[in-house]
Amino acid sequence: MLRALLLAAFLMPGGLPARAEGEPVKTEGAGEAEAVDPGYVAVPLAVAGTDYTAEVSQKDNAPADLRLRRTDGESMADQGYVVAELGRDACHEVGLSFDDGLPPMLAADGSWTVAGGCK
């Protein structure tokens, strides 16, 4: 059975897609805002050669929450200095403005959250 599946995979037009181990998977529309969790929009960002993902909640008539994560999954605990810059860029991408007067909170997973950060 396994042999038949492997043979079928190699006989497909183009064969199996080749990808180096650890290489990031590229998706169509990369660089555009795209939906992640229900109620959130993901915005890819980059600062000083590091890639980040900002997630902005979609709320009607209320300030939107903002979550900032490193794309590689590393903690941002020592990167609080980029929260304002990433926040401004992320909020701008979804048509809002960033409220830098609100305190960011470091989550257990190493991401930063600004409750109501996008207005």
N, C-alpha and C positions, 0 to 999 in steps of 0.2 A: 504494500500500500504506500509506504513512504517513498519507495523508488518511483512509483507512478506519479506521485505528487511532484517530486523533484524533476522528473523528466518533463512533465507538463509545464512546470515553471520555466525551464530552460527553452522550451519550444514556443513560449509566448513571444509575440513580436517584441523585440528589444531585450528579451531575457529578464533576469532579475536586476533591479536597480543596484548599482554598485555604490557603496558608501564606506569610507574609512571609519574604523571604530573610533568613537568619541567625536566624530565630525557632527556639527549641528545640522539638524534637518531644516532645509529651507522650504518655506511654504509660499504658495501664491499670495500675493498681496502683502508681502513683508514690507514693513515701513509704513503701513497704513493702520489706522485704528481698527481693531477687530474685536468682536465679542469674546469674552472668556467665560467667567462665571455668569450665571443669569443675573442681570442687574448691573454688570460691570462692563466697561470698555477698556481693553488693553491698548496702551500706547507705547510702542518701542522708542527708547531714547538712548543717547550715548553722550558721555561726558569724559573727556581726557582718555579716550581709548577703551573705556569700560562700557559695556552694554547693560541697560536697565530696562525694566518693564514697569510702567505706571499703570495702575488699575483705578479707574475713576468710576464711582457708582453713578447710576443713572436715576436721579430723583427729580420728580416734578415739583417745582416751586419750593425747593429746599436746597441748602448748600450740599454739594456732593462730597462724599468721603474720598480720600486719596490714599492708595497703598503704593509704596515704592519698593521694588525688589531688584536685586541683581539678576541678570539673565542666567548667569552661570550657577546660581543657587548659593553663592557665598554670602556670609553675613554682612550687613551694612552697619554693624554696631559702631565701627570707627569711621563711618562716612556720613555723619550727621551734617557735615559742612556742605553736602551737595543737595540736601533736601529742598532748600528754597529754589535753587536753580532748576532741579528736576520738576518740582511742583509747578513753577511758572510755565515751563514748557508743556507739561502734561495737561494742565488746565487749559492753556491756550489752544492745544490741539483739538479739544472737544468744545471749544467756543466759550469757555469760562475764564475767570481770572483767579489767581492764587491769592489766598489770604495768608500772608507771611506773619501775621500777628498771632496765629494759633500755634500752640506747642505741638511738635511731632512726638509721637510715642513709639518707642522701639518694641516690636512684637517679639515673642519667643522664637520665631523662626528667623530673626535677624532682619526683617523688613521694617520700614518706617511707615506709620499710619498717621494721617492728619485728618481728624474727624471734622467734616464740614470745610475742608481746605479749599475746595473749588466753588466759587460763587458766580 
